[in-house]
Amino acid sequence: MPDMRLSIAGRIYSVTCQPGEEQHLARLGSMLDAAARKAGASGGLTETRALLFAGLLLADELAESQDRAAEALAATAAQAPAPKGQGDLLAHDNDGELAARAIEKLAQRIENLAAGLEKQTQQP
C-alpha cells in the first residue's frame, strides 16, 4: 500500500491508500488543505477545531452541490412525461430534508469528537 504525505494547514500527515488512488488522495488533501487554511484564517483555533471547521466547510459545499443536483434532477423530471401508472414520484420526495438532518447530525458528531480530542490533548 502506498504511503502518501499530505500537507494540511502547514502540517505533514502520512496517509496510506490503495494502489492507484494516490492522485485522488492528493486532490482530496489539497481540498482539505484549502478548507483548513480558510477555517484557520480567523486565528485562535486549535488544530482540532480548525480541522473541524474545515470539515464543516467541505460538508457545506457538498450539501450545496447535492441541493443543486437535486434541483436539476427535479427540473428535468418535471419536464419529462411521467411513465404510465407512476404518478408524480417527486410529490413525496423529501431526500433534501433527510440529507440536511443527516448533515446536522454529522456536524454534531464532529463537534463532539473535536471536544473529546481537545480534552485528551489538554490532559497531562
N, C-alpha and C positions, 0 to 999 in steps of 0.2 A: 504494500500500500504506500502510495506516495505521501511524503510529508511536505506540507506547504508552510511557508512563513508569511503570515498576513500582518500588515501594519495597520492597526486600528487606533486612531487618535494618538499617534505618536508612540504606541507600544507595539511590540512584536509578539505575535501569538503563533505557536506551532499547532497546525491542524493536519490531521490525517484524512485522506479522501480515497475514494475508489480510483483505480487506474482510468485515465481518460477524462476525469472530472476536474482536472487541475485548472483549466481555463475558466470553467464555470465557477469554481470556488474563488478564483482570483477576482472575477467580476462581482460576486456577492460580497467579498471582502472590501472591494472598492466602494460598493454601495453603502456598506455598514460604516466604513471609514468616513465617507462624506456625511452621513447622518450623525455620526458620533461627533464630528467636528462642529456641525451645525448645532447639535444639542448642547455641546460643551462651550459654545461661544458665549453663553451668558455668564460663565465663570462661577466659581464657588461650588461646583458639583463634585461629588466624589466620583471615582471611576465607575463604580457600580451604578450610580444614578445617571451618569452621562450615557452609559450603555442602555439603561432602562429607557431613557427618553429617546435615544436613537432607535431602539426597537419600536417605540410608540410612533415615532415619525414615519418609520417604514410601514408599520401596520396601517397608519392613516393613509399613506399613499396607496397601499394595496386595497384598502376599503374603497377609496375613491375610484380606483381602476375597476373594481368589481361592480360598483354602482353604475359607472359609465357603460360597462359591458352589459349589465342587466337592462339598462335603459335602451341600449341599441338593440338588444335581443327583443325586448318588448315592442319597440317601434317596428322592427322587422316582422314580428309575429302579428302585429296589428294590421300590417299592410297585406299580409298573405291570407288567402281564404282559409278558414278553419276546415280541417278534414271532416267529412260527414260523420255524425254521431259523436263528435268530440266536444262540441260546445265551446265555450270560452274558457280555455285552460288557465289563462292569466288572471281571471277574475278572483281566484283564490290564492294567487301567488304571493307568499309573504317571505320569500327567501331573503330579501334585503333586510327585513326586520330581524329574522333569525341570525343573519350574519352580523348585524350590529350588536345584538345581545352577546353573541359568541366573542366578538372583539372586545366588548366591555369586560366580560369575564376573564379573557386572556390578559387584558391590561391590569386587572386587579391581581391576578396571579403573579404577573411580572413584578408588580409593586411589592407584593408580599415576599417574593423571592429576593428582591433587592434589599428589602428591610432585613431579612434574615441574614443575607450576606454581609450587610453593614454591621449587624450585631456581632457576627463571627469575627470580622476583622478588627472590631474595637475591643474585643475581649483579650486580656493578656495571655 
